[in-house]
């Protein structure tokens, strides 16, 4: 038989593109258009319904960047169309086929009730009756990530985007929908996509191709609608053959990953959610077997506040089981940088929202797109009452392929969570043959398991599943040559997968993403706002609790609102610094307001308990001693009897001598706190990525002057158009050198690091993470270690050798690096570097430009000293005048058991809730004492639900987190 495959496939492609798809709609009739351009920010639908509209036409330009235009669409269905399926078809001037990344709209009826969204792959509105009247809220969102990605653009901020229209209305008409043609198109697309994935020698591939060829013969290209059923009949047999008995099983779940901010501001995400949720609830009416999984309680809360009709539809579909809350978090947050208590509150506020509003206990943590996953998460997931974890992002690894798709993930404390990593390698599937074949081909667990999950639907910018996807799901449910596909809730998949594979392999430690490492550094002020907010929240809760115990009112509503604001900004494109300029400009202003409110709450609480008087009192949530004064330098030397720090005339820290150990901390020719500049030109994803070749060029920023001040040494370094000023200080009695650094940063595509070379041989580094620390090898024996050339740490990073250690602590820095070299003298230099600033061009061309301040310290000592110093640099004591010094609310008699939060119970019972954890990485016993009376103690989960009776005597395993509820 002659090989005619190429010829037949070319015939099929042209017929599908030029004849079948255009024939989905038959007769058309124009609509009458009118427009109202909103003067500024979006308005509620009620205001739009009352507005004055001007005549408009197809071809009109509209849509200045970030503007909103309301279009009124009116028309009359021709009498001859009675009994036919009629739809409104719109093209807002879509510039490319990606939904959610350009203009989009939400259609309303005359009563102001939302109908569904309009996007490039979802362009229709259903028509019921003969009179047509719709209002379309059209968003002139610019395309930021275009066909030529990563180019700098002013479009990322309303203040710089300009006012020229970006779009033209290309289509607004009534049309007769021809379902027989549409179904033929779907039959062909499913079979064609499957065929392309089958091997050349597979008979199934050839039978599909020739069935498609026979369908083309049956189709009259001049009468497509009239002959579509004849063509479909030629395909019926190949579509009816069942899947192989051992075929891979796919659980498909509707999905629309909606970034809560990214290439659009927060306010636009509210509208994206309204469009997407309207789409999917409409689709649920049409397809009762359609299930849609949706995470991020914040997005539901936006609907409740801003779109009550959408909220009512969501609640209806949650009740019937089709709209499935998942995730159990306030947002799909970054998990590398949020502090321990913030990570806990993500789960608390998310799960409680779903419980309070739907009576739903979410059991899966759903984070397909975050940039790596902290090893502290398994314990927190379990403590929140959840059982399972899902991620997709590890498929982006640059170097090492992650070895499992279904596994038990073990955290730093030993907790294990059943975890799935979908082998389809996307969370925006369309259920194409290519994607389903990839899911089966790549699945790593074939020997013992048979199931994987596929999230389908347009995402990132929203949109969700379409009717075409649901029809595809029906066709591939049981189709020869393909995995079987069942649309079902994630809970059904996870339970079946765990039952089938209870002895899945174990992955211990963090799920490190070998990409997007620059997200620990980019947009420094966003990261500083987060760190400061977390600690201000701790102080506000602590002192508000103290005031409440003295009879004053506890600010439940204010703290709840402020926590949710901070949690929102931990979303995985805000805190990581990977959003447009608008997002980060607003974030900086929001963090300033949060700080102001929290300081006011703290001051009010302290004022309520400090008493009248003018004694100098110290209010310290850590319960420590007041800091001692700084020593004065003598000719560039700082000496407190424990450390001697020598700074030369240029301002270089030449030596740090540990006088108690008679040991030089720095290696020969090693300079502490040296600023270093690198060229920073990643291959792609500018704000996200640091590529390893950045190390190939480095400039030490040698200071140009040194000035001895009364409390330290001030050094300055000028480079390019930038200036860096360091104030180096040493407190009396401390084995800690403090660096207060101010930078006027005017660089482009550069990376600023601060280097601390140390004369010690470290095998591992210890980086603080949530409720503990993570050990990482310093060597690069394998590609797995080499890939971790940039790592995340919270308040401290510690390195050491037996009997001696050094830590670098910080007040707002997350990006770190640890390297090791052997010197000519045989000694080993271990270098710790902090990443302070970057200057990528995309998506914010002005990233990090301006003035910054950082504080970090070099601490001599072991892990206990590192932990103490990390807390102290972020939680300095407060000095106030009064007459009553406060007693610590909660104390432990073991420094390894740390108090992380003290607050009143969320149920407003007046009970006190205390969160503690073991911080040193060993088993610990401690007695808990309080300054308030209590009747009973219970251990609870993170949501403050009882687990067991407890006492003031606790025994904790390494890094264990425990929540105690004290009944008063």
TIBA-537158 format. One line per 8 residues: number of its first residue (from 1); their letters; for each residue x, y, z of C-alpha. Coordinates in steps of 0.1 Angstrom, whole numbers, plus 5000, padded with zeros to 4 digits. Layout:
N
NUM) a) X/Y/Z; ...
END
This chain:
968
1) xxxxxxxx) 5000/5000/5000; 5014/5034/4991; 5022/5058/5019; 4999/5087/5014; 4999/5099/5050; 5014/5134/5044; 4990/5140/5015; 4960/5130/5035
9) xxxxxxxx) 4970/5150/5066; 4975/5181/5045; 4940/5176/5031; 4926/5173/5066; 4944/5203/5079; 4932/5226/5051; 4896/5214/5052; 4894/5218/5090
17) xxxxxxxx) 4909/5253/5089; 4892/5268/5058; 4859/5250/5055; 4847/5233/5087; 4856/5258/5114; 4842/5288/5095; 4810/5268/5089; 4802/5264/5126
25) xxxxxxxx) 4781/5296/5123; 4757/5299/5093; 4735/5329/5087; 4744/5361/5104; 4727/5394/5112; 4743/5426/5126; 4739/5439/5161; 4734/5476/5170
33) xxxxxxxx) 4763/5488/5191; 4766/5517/5216; 4794/5524/5239; 4802/5542/5272; 4838/5548/5281; 4843/5547/5318; 4863/5579/5328; 4886/5561/5352
41) xxxxxxxx) 4886/5529/5372; 4859/5502/5367; 4824/5508/5381; 4796/5486/5393; 4771/5473/5368; 4743/5494/5383; 4762/5526/5374; 4769/5512/5339
49) xxxxxxxx) 4732/5505/5333; 4724/5541/5340; 4751/5556/5319; 4746/5575/5286; 4758/5555/5256; 4770/5568/5223; 4766/5551/5189; 4794/5527/5179
57) xxxxxxxx) 4803/5505/5150; 4823/5474/5141; 4858/5488/5133; 4858/5514/5160; 4889/5517/5180; 4886/5513/5218; 4905/5503/5248; 4933/5526/5260
65) xxxxxxxx) 4956/5506/5283; 4938/5495/5315; 4906/5513/5305; 4870/5500/5306; 4844/5504/5279; 4808/5493/5283; 4791/5482/5251; 4754/5479/5247
73) xxxxxxxx) 4744/5452/5222; 4709/5452/5208; 4692/5434/5180; 4663/5413/5167; 4665/5376/5158; 4651/5373/5123; 4617/5354/5122; 4632/5329/5097
81) xxxxxxxx) 4656/5317/5124; 4629/5305/5148; 4637/5271/5161; 4674/5274/5154; 4702/5279/5180; 4712/5315/5179; 4742/5331/5195; 4758/5365/5197
89) xxxxxxxx) 4794/5362/5184; 4819/5389/5194; 4855/5397/5186; 4868/5426/5207; 4899/5428/5185; 4918/5399/5200; 4954/5402/5192; 4964/5366/5197
97) xxxxxxxx) 4947/5334/5209; 4957/5335/5246; 4928/5340/5269; 4934/5362/5299; 4964/5381/5285; 4946/5409/5266; 4912/5424/5261; 4883/5404/5277
105) xxxxxxxx) 4848/5411/5288; 4819/5401/5310; 4783/5401/5295; 4753/5411/5316; 4716/5410/5309; 4693/5440/5312; 4688/5433/5349; 4725/5436/5355
113) xxxxxxxx) 4730/5398/5361; 4762/5384/5347; 4759/5358/5319; 4794/5347/5309; 4828/5359/5299; 4841/5368/5265; 4877/5359/5255; 4895/5348/5224
121) xxxxxxxx) 4886/5311/5228; 4851/5318/5242; 4834/5343/5220; 4797/5336/5222; 4766/5345/5242; 4735/5324/5242; 4703/5340/5229; 4669/5332/5244
129) xxxxxxxx) 4640/5348/5226; 4638/5372/5197; 4648/5405/5214; 4685/5408/5221; 4699/5431/5248; 4733/5426/5265; 4757/5449/5282; 4794/5440/5279
137) xxxxxxxx) 4820/5453/5303; 4851/5452/5281; 4885/5455/5297; 4912/5472/5277; 4940/5452/5293; 4972/5454/5274; 4992/5424/5264; 5023/5424/5285
145) xxxxxxxx) 5038/5390/5277; 5035/5391/5239; 5048/5371/5210; 5082/5387/5218; 5083/5381/5255; 5105/5397/5282; 5109/5430/5263; 5106/5461/5286
153) xxxxxxxx) 5073/5479/5283; 5057/5509/5299; 5023/5491/5297; 5027/5476/5331; 5015/5506/5350; 4985/5528/5343; 5006/5558/5351; 5030/5551/5322
161) xxxxxxxx) 5009/5531/5297; 4996/5560/5276; 4961/5566/5263; 4961/5554/5227; 4935/5527/5220; 4949/5492/5217; 4919/5474/5201; 4893/5475/5174
169) xxxxxxxx) 4859/5459/5175; 4861/5433/5147; 4828/5414/5151; 4795/5419/5168; 4767/5399/5152; 4739/5374/5156; 4746/5340/5141; 4730/5306/5137
177) xxxxxxxx) 4750/5280/5155; 4752/5248/5135; 4758/5220/5161; 4763/5193/5135; 4793/5212/5121; 4806/5219/5156; 4804/5182/5166; 4822/5172/5133
185) xxxxxxxx) 4850/5196/5141; 4854/5181/5176; 4853/5146/5163; 4881/5155/5139; 4902/5174/5164; 4901/5145/5189; 4910/5119/5164; 4936/5140/5147
193) xxxxxxxx) 4953/5149/5180; 4953/5112/5191; 4966/5100/5158; 4996/5123/5159; 5006/5108/5192; 5004/5072/5180; 5036/5055/5167; 5039/5051/5129
201) xxxxxxxx) 5038/5013/5132; 5005/5013/5152; 4976/5001/5131; 4953/5024/5151; 4971/5054/5136; 4965/5043/5101; 4928/5033/5106; 4921/5068/5121
209) xxxxxxxx) 4938/5086/5092; 4918/5067/5066; 4886/5071/5085; 4892/5109/5085; 4899/5107/5048; 4866/5089/5042; 4849/5117/5062; 4865/5143/5039
217) xxxxxxxx) 4851/5124/5010; 4816/5124/5025; 4818/5161/5032; 4806/5185/5005; 4828/5215/5010; 4801/5237/4994; 4774/5223/5018; 4793/5216/5050
225) xxxxxxxx) 4763/5219/5073; 4741/5197/5051; 4768/5169/5049; 4784/5171/5083; 4764/5142/5097; 4774/5121/5067; 4811/5128/5075; 4805/5121/5112
233) xxxxxxxx) 4791/5087/5103; 4824/5078/5088; 4841/5085/5121; 4816/5068/5144; 4834/5034/5144; 4869/5047/5153; 4854/5069/5180; 4836/5039/5195
241) xxxxxxxx) 4865/5016/5201; 4873/5013/5238; 4906/5019/5255; 4930/4991/5263; 4922/4973/5295; 4956/4984/5310; 4953/5020/5298; 4964/5048/5321
249) xxxxxxxx) 4936/5064/5340; 4932/5101/5340; 4911/5120/5364; 4902/5153/5347; 4891/5183/5367; 4880/5216/5354; 4904/5243/5364; 4912/5280/5358
257) xxxxxxxx) 4944/5290/5376; 4939/5327/5381; 4969/5346/5393; 4957/5369/5420; 4980/5395/5405; 5006/5392/5378; 5005/5410/5345; 4974/5428/5358
265) xxxxxxxx) 4966/5446/5390; 4946/5432/5419; 4915/5451/5408; 4916/5433/5375; 4918/5399/5391; 4884/5406/5408; 4869/5410/5373; 4888/5379/5359
273) xxxxxxxx) 4872/5358/5387; 4838/5372/5379; 4842/5363/5342; 4856/5329/5349; 4832/5319/5376; 4803/5331/5353; 4817/5309/5325; 4820/5278/5346
281) xxxxxxxx) 4787/5280/5364; 4770/5285/5330; 4788/5254/5317; 4776/5234/5347; 4740/5241/5336; 4748/5226/5303; 4770/5197/5315; 4758/5181/5348
289) xxxxxxxx) 4789/5159/5348; 4813/5189/5348; 4833/5195/5379; 4854/5226/5385; 4881/5229/5412; 4889/5263/5425; 4913/5274/5452; 4921/5307/5468
297) xxxxxxxx) 4895/5318/5493; 4904/5354/5486; 4889/5351/5451; 4857/5337/5465; 4856/5366/5491; 4860/5391/5462; 4829/5376/5446; 4810/5378/5479
305) xxxxxxxx) 4819/5415/5482; 4818/5428/5446; 4797/5404/5426; 4767/5391/5446; 4751/5374/5416; 4782/5355/5408; 4786/5346/5445; 4751/5332/5446
313) xxxxxxxx) 4757/5311/5415; 4790/5297/5430; 4772/5288/5463; 4745/5270/5443; 4770/5250/5424; 4791/5243/5455; 4759/5229/5471; 4753/5205/5442
321) xxxxxxxx) 4789/5194/5442; 4800/5207/5408; 4820/5238/5420; 4846/5223/5442; 4866/5244/5467; 4902/5231/5470; 4935/5243/5483; 4925/5254/5518
329) xxxxxxxx) 4947/5286/5516; 4938/5323/5514; 4957/5325/5482; 4981/5302/5463; 5010/5318/5481; 5047/5316/5476; 5059/5290/5502; 5096/5299/5503
337) xxxxxxxx) 5094/5333/5519; 5063/5336/5542; 5072/5332/5578; 5060/5303/5599; 5030/5320/5614; 5020/5335/5581; 5021/5301/5564; 4999/5287/5592
345) xxxxxxxx) 4975/5316/5587; 4973/5310/5550; 4958/5276/5558; 4937/5289/5588; 4920/5317/5569; 4915/5297/5537; 4901/5266/5553; 4879/5286/5577
353) xxxxxxxx) 4864/5306/5548; 4853/5274/5531; 4840/5260/5563; 4821/5291/5573; 4806/5298/5538; 4801/5264/5523; 4805/5239/5552; 4833/5223/5531
361) xxxxxxxx) 4864/5209/5547; 4891/5211/5520; 4916/5183/5523; 4940/5190/5495; 4966/5218/5494; 4966/5230/5458; 4997/5249/5446; 5003/5241/5409
369) xxxxxxxx) 5023/5272/5401; 5043/5284/5432; 5081/5285/5428; 5093/5257/5450; 5078/5243/5482; 5092/5247/5517; 5100/5215/5537; 5080/5229/5566
377) xxxxxxxx) 5047/5225/5546; 5039/5188/5552; 5035/5194/5590; 5014/5225/5585; 4992/5208/5559; 4985/5180/5584; 4980/5204/5613; 4954/5222/5592
385) xxxxxxxx) 4933/5190/5588; 4943/5184/5552; 4956/5152/5538; 4970/5157/5503; 4992/5181/5482; 4993/5189/5445; 5019/5208/5425; 5028/5211/5388
393) xxxxxxxx) 5057/5236/5388; 5085/5211/5393; 5081/5202/5356; 5099/5234/5350; 5132/5222/5365; 5161/5232/5343; 5186/5204/5352; 5172/5175/5371
401) xxxxxxxx) 5139/5157/5363; 5119/5151/5394; 5117/5112/5398; 5082/5108/5411; 5046/5117/5402; 5029/5102/5431; 5048/5101/5464; 5049/5107/5501
409) xxxxxxxx) 5064/5141/5509; 5083/5142/5542; 5089/5175/5559; 5116/5187/5583; 5098/5172/5613; 5091/5138/5598; 5054/5144/5588; 5045/5128/5555
417) xxxxxxxx) 5018/5140/5531; 5005/5121/5501; 5015/5142/5471; 5007/5142/5434; 5027/5159/5406; 5006/5155/5374; 5027/5140/5346; 5007/5160/5320
425) xxxxxxxx) 5031/5189/5329; 5004/5216/5326; 4976/5230/5348; 4960/5245/5317; 4952/5214/5297; 4927/5212/5269; 4925/5174/5271; 4942/5171/5237
433) xxxxxxxx) 4956/5138/5225; 4991/5152/5228; 4985/5161/5265; 4969/5128/5274; 4996/5108/5257; 5022/5129/5275; 5005/5122/5308; 5006/5084/5302
441) xxxxxxxx) 5041/5084/5286; 5058/5104/5314; 5040/5088/5344; 5068/5074/5366; 5046/5050/5386; 5034/5026/5360; 5049/4996/5378; 5026/5000/5408
449) xxxxxxxx) 4999/5026/5400; 4977/5037/5372; 4962/5071/5380; 4971/5107/5374; 4952/5140/5375; 4948/5165/5347; 4935/5200/5354; 4919/5213/5322
457) xxxxxxxx) 4908/5248/5313; 4924/5281/5303; 4943/5296/5332; 4969/5321/5345; 4947/5349/5333; 4915/5329/5338; 4888/5318/5314; 4884/5282/5326
465) xxxxxxxx) 4871/5252/5307; 4849/5256/5276; 4821/5235/5261; 4846/5222/5235; 4867/5208/5263; 4838/5191/5279; 4828/5175/5245; 4864/5164/5242
473) xxxxxxxx) 4863/5148/5276; 4832/5128/5265; 4850/5116/5234; 4882/5105/5251; 4865/5090/5281; 4871/5055/5268; 4889/5057/5235; 4913/5032/5220
481) xxxxxxxx) 4949/5045/5220; 4943/5070/5247; 4942/5069/5285; 4907/5067/5299; 4894/5100/5311; 4869/5107/5339; 4858/5142/5350; 4856/5140/5387
489) xxxxxxxx) 4864/5160/5419; 4901/5160/5431; 4890/5142/5464; 4879/5112/5443; 4912/5111/5425; 4934/5115/5457; 4915/5089/5476; 4916/5063/5448
497) xxxxxxxx) 4953/5071/5442; 4962/5067/5478; 4942/5035/5481; 4959/5021/5451; 4995/5031/5460; 4998/5034/5498; 5035/5024/5496; 5045/5052/5473
505) xxxxxxxx) 5081/5064/5474; 5092/5091/5499; 5108/5124/5490; 5123/5141/5521; 5130/5178/5523; 5121/5208/5502; 5107/5206/5467; 5133/5230/5452
513) xxxxxxxx) 5124/5245/5419; 5155/5246/5396; 5143/5279/5381; 5129/5312/5393; 5156/5316/5419; 5157/5354/5415; 5122/5355/5431; 5140/5355/5465
521) xxxxxxxx) 5154/5389/5457; 5135/5409/5430; 5114/5438/5442; 5131/5443/5476; 5105/5467/5490; 5078/5442/5485; 5098/5416/5505; 5106/5442/5532
529) xxxxxxxx) 5070/5450/5535; 5061/5414/5540; 5088/5407/5566; 5079/5439/5585; 5042/5432/5584; 5046/5397/5598; 5065/5409/5628; 5042/5439/5634
537) xxxxxxxx) 5013/5415/5633; 5030/5393/5660; 5035/5424/5682; 5000/5437/5677; 4984/5404/5686; 5007/5399/5716; 5001/5433/5732; 4964/5433/5722
545) xxxxxxxx) 4961/5400/5741; 4979/5415/5771; 4954/5444/5770; 4924/5421/5766; 4936/5401/5797; 4935/5434/5816; 4899/5440/5805; 4903/5459/5773
553) xxxxxxxx) 4887/5452/5739; 4905/5429/5715; 4906/5442/5679; 4893/5410/5662; 4880/5426/5630; 4911/5448/5625; 4935/5420/5630; 4915/5397/5607
561) xxxxxxxx) 4915/5423/5579; 4952/5431/5582; 4962/5394/5583; 4942/5388/5551; 4958/5418/5534; 4993/5405/5542; 4983/5370/5531; 4970/5383/5498
569) xxxxxxxx) 5003/5399/5491; 5021/5366/5497; 5006/5354/5464; 5032/5337/5443; 5036/5366/5418; 5034/5395/5443; 5058/5385/5471; 5083/5369/5446
577) xxxxxxxx) 5085/5403/5428; 5073/5389/5394; 5044/5412/5387; 5040/5444/5367; 5050/5478/5382; 5014/5487/5391; 5012/5457/5414; 5044/5465/5433
585) xxxxxxxx) 5036/5502/5435; 5003/5494/5451; 5019/5468/5474; 5044/5493/5487; 5016/5517/5496; 4995/5489/5511; 5024/5477/5533; 5029/5513/5545
593) xxxxxxxx) 4992/5515/5555; 4994/5481/5572; 5024/5492/5592; 5007/5524/5603; 4976/5505/5614; 4995/5478/5633; 5017/5503/5650; 4986/5522/5661
601) xxxxxxxx) 4970/5490/5674; 5002/5481/5693; 5005/5516/5708; 4968/5515/5719; 4973/5482/5736; 5005/5492/5753; 4989/5525/5764; 4962/5504/5780
609) xxxxxxxx) 4985/5485/5803; 5017/5506/5808; 5001/5528/5835; 5007/5565/5841; 5042/5576/5849; 5075/5585/5833; 5097/5555/5841; 5115/5541/5810
617) xxxxxxxx) 5099/5508/5804; 5108/5481/5778; 5080/5462/5761; 5095/5432/5744; 5075/5403/5729; 5107/5382/5731; 5111/5389/5768; 5148/5396/5765
625) xxxxxxxx) 5172/5421/5780; 5175/5456/5767; 5201/5460/5740; 5234/5473/5752; 5250/5504/5736; 5274/5504/5707; 5311/5508/5712; 5329/5538/5698
633) xxxxxxxx) 5356/5531/5671; 5392/5540/5676; 5410/5545/5643; 5387/5521/5625; 5388/5495/5652; 5357/5483/5671; 5366/5463/5702; 5342/5451/5730
641) xxxxxxxx) 5365/5426/5746; 5349/5397/5728; 5353/5407/5692; 5378/5430/5675; 5368/5444/5641; 5394/5461/5620; 5383/5484/5592; 5411/5500/5570
649) xxxxxxxx) 5412/5536/5559; 5392/5528/5527; 5364/5511/5547; 5373/5475/5541; 5366/5451/5570; 5400/5434/5571; 5397/5413/5602; 5372/5400/5628
657) xxxxxxxx) 5390/5384/5657; 5371/5362/5682; 5391/5373/5713; 5375/5345/5735; 5386/5318/5711; 5417/5336/5699; 5405/5329/5664; 5404/5350/5632
665) xxxxxxxx) 5370/5347/5617; 5379/5358/5582; 5403/5340/5558; 5434/5356/5544; 5425/5384/5521; 5388/5379/5529; 5368/5411/5535; 5336/5409/5555
673) xxxxxxxx) 5305/5426/5542; 5320/5433/5508; 5294/5446/5482; 5298/5427/5449; 5282/5436/5416; 5273/5411/5389; 5259/5414/5354; 5225/5398/5355
681) xxxxxxxx) 5211/5388/5321; 5190/5356/5324; 5180/5338/5293; 5143/5344/5299; 5119/5353/5327; 5139/5384/5338; 5123/5391/5371; 5122/5354/5380
689) xxxxxxxx) 5155/5339/5370; 5191/5340/5380; 5212/5319/5357; 5245/5304/5369; 5266/5323/5344; 5260/5355/5363; 5290/5345/5383; 5313/5349/5353
697) xxxxxxxx) 5316/5386/5359; 5320/5402/5393; 5332/5436/5406; 5341/5442/5442; 5327/5476/5452; 5357/5489/5471; 5347/5517/5495; 5360/5551/5487
705) xxxxxxxx) 5360/5565/5523; 5357/5556/5559; 5343/5579/5587; 5345/5570/5624; 5312/5580/5641; 5304/5579/5677; 5285/5546/5675; 5303/5528/5645
713) xxxxxxxx) 5322/5532/5613; 5306/5546/5582; 5319/5535/5548; 5308/5545/5513; 5312/5530/5479; 5302/5548/5446; 5296/5527/5415; 5280/5537/5383
721) xxxxxxxx) 5252/5561/5392; 5246/5544/5425; 5259/5549/5461; 5261/5524/5489; 5266/5534/5525; 5274/5509/5553; 5274/5517/5590; 5293/5490/5608
729) xxxxxxxx) 5286/5486/5646; 5295/5465/5675; 5275/5464/5708; 5290/5460/5742; 5292/5423/5752; 5280/5410/5718; 5296/5386/5695; 5278/5401/5666
737) xxxxxxxx) 5288/5427/5640; 5259/5448/5627; 5257/5463/5592; 5232/5490/5584; 5233/5495/5546; 5217/5522/5525; 5217/5519/5488; 5207/5545/5462
745) xxxxxxxx) 5203/5519/5434; 5204/5532/5398; 5217/5501/5380; 5202/5482/5351; 5204/5444/5347; 5228/5441/5376; 5228/5420/5408; 5241/5433/5441
753) xxxxxxxx) 5254/5408/5467; 5271/5412/5500; 5299/5387/5507; 5310/5372/5541; 5340/5349/5535; 5347/5328/5566; 5377/5308/5577; 5359/5275/5584
761) xxxxxxxx) 5350/5243/5566; 5312/5239/5565; 5297/5207/5552; 5262/5220/5552; 5244/5253/5556; 5213/5257/5579; 5187/5281/5565; 5158/5292/5586
769) xxxxxxxx) 5124/5282/5571; 5090/5281/5587; 5092/5267/5622; 5127/5254/5619; 5157/5252/5596; 5168/5232/5566; 5202/5217/5561; 5216/5219/5525
777) xxxxxxxx) 5250/5205/5514; 5276/5231/5506; 5294/5208/5481; 5283/5202/5445; 5289/5165/5442; 5258/5160/5421; 5237/5180/5397; 5210/5182/5424
785) xxxxxxxx) 5233/5201/5447; 5249/5222/5419; 5214/5233/5409; 5209/5250/5443; 5233/5278/5436; 5208/5303/5450; 5188/5293/5481; 5161/5308/5503
793) xxxxxxxx) 5166/5316/5540; 5145/5336/5564; 5160/5354/5593; 5193/5335/5595; 5217/5313/5576; 5242/5294/5597; 5274/5276/5587; 5299/5259/5609
801) xxxxxxxx) 5324/5232/5617; 5325/5211/5649; 5328/5235/5678; 5326/5267/5659; 5299/5284/5638; 5289/5317/5622; 5255/5330/5611; 5244/5359/5589
809) xxxxxxxx) 5210/5373/5601; 5189/5398/5583; 5158/5419/5586; 5144/5415/5550; 5166/5394/5528; 5157/5360/5514; 5182/5352/5486; 5214/5336/5498
817) xxxxxxxx) 5244/5317/5484; 5269/5294/5501; 5301/5283/5484; 5333/5266/5495; 5369/5268/5482; 5403/5254/5494; 5431/5279/5497; 5468/5275/5489
825) xxxxxxxx) 5475/5273/5526; 5453/5242/5529; 5425/5259/5547; 5389/5262/5536; 5370/5293/5529; 5332/5291/5532; 5315/5322/5518; 5280/5333/5526
833) xxxxxxxx) 5265/5359/5503; 5232/5378/5506; 5214/5389/5474; 5202/5424/5481; 5190/5440/5448; 5184/5433/5411; 5173/5454/5382; 5155/5432/5356
841) xxxxxxxx) 5137/5449/5327; 5106/5427/5326; 5078/5429/5336; 5087/5461/5355; 5114/5480/5337; 5120/5501/5369; 5124/5472/5393; 5142/5482/5425
849) xxxxxxxx) 5153/5516/5413; 5156/5541/5441; 5167/5541/5478; 5168/5511/5500; 5179/5502/5535; 5189/5467/5547; 5201/5455/5581; 5221/5423/5585
857) xxxxxxxx) 5246/5410/5611; 5275/5386/5613; 5269/5364/5645; 5295/5342/5660; 5280/5312/5677; 5259/5281/5671; 5224/5276/5659; 5208/5288/5692
865) xxxxxxxx) 5227/5321/5689; 5216/5324/5652; 5180/5318/5661; 5181/5344/5689; 5198/5370/5667; 5174/5364/5638; 5144/5370/5661; 5160/5401/5676
873) xxxxxxxx) 5169/5419/5644; 5133/5416/5633; 5117/5422/5667; 5135/5450/5685; 5121/5460/5719; 5099/5491/5724; 5108/5518/5749; 5078/5536/5764
881) xxxxxxxx) 5072/5558/5794; 5049/5544/5821; 5047/5528/5855; 5040/5491/5850; 5065/5469/5832; 5047/5440/5816; 5052/5404/5826; 5058/5380/5797
889) xxxxxxxx) 5025/5365/5788; 5040/5331/5781; 5074/5317/5790; 5092/5284/5783; 5121/5271/5804; 5138/5256/5774; 5153/5280/5748; 5148/5253/5721
897) xxxxxxxx) 5110/5257/5725; 5101/5290/5710; 5068/5309/5713; 5058/5320/5678; 5024/5335/5685; 5001/5346/5714; 4966/5356/5706; 4930/5353/5716
905) xxxxxxxx) 4910/5325/5701; 4893/5332/5669; 4859/5321/5683; 4860/5351/5707; 4856/5329/5737; 4884/5348/5754; 4907/5318/5755; 4943/5324/5748
913) xxxxxxxx) 4960/5305/5719; 4998/5300/5720; 5018/5285/5691; 5051/5270/5700; 5077/5250/5681; 5110/5231/5687; 5136/5254/5670; 5170/5236/5674
921) xxxxxxxx) 5162/5204/5655; 5163/5180/5685; 5139/5165/5710; 5129/5190/5737; 5110/5190/5770; 5097/5223/5784; 5075/5237/5810; 5051/5265/5799
929) xxxxxxxx) 5043/5292/5823; 5018/5321/5818; 5012/5354/5836; 4974/5348/5834; 4952/5323/5851; 4937/5294/5832; 4915/5265/5840; 4925/5240/5813
937) xxxxxxxx) 4949/5235/5784; 4940/5217/5752; 4962/5209/5722; 4945/5220/5690; 4950/5220/5652; 4959/5252/5634; 4922/5261/5632; 4920/5259/5670
945) xxxxxxxx) 4899/5227/5670; 4906/5204/5699; 4930/5174/5694; 4937/5163/5729; 4939/5174/5765; 4973/5189/5773; 4993/5203/5802; 5020/5229/5808
953) xxxxxxxx) 5046/5202/5804; 5054/5195/5767; 5077/5172/5749; 5084/5180/5713; 5101/5161/5685; 5125/5180/5662; 5108/5210/5646; 5074/5200/5659
961) xxxxxxxx) 5047/5227/5660; 5021/5226/5687; 4991/5249/5693; 4979/5252/5729; 4946/5267/5739; 4944/5280/5775; 4908/5282/5788; 4905/5311/5812
END
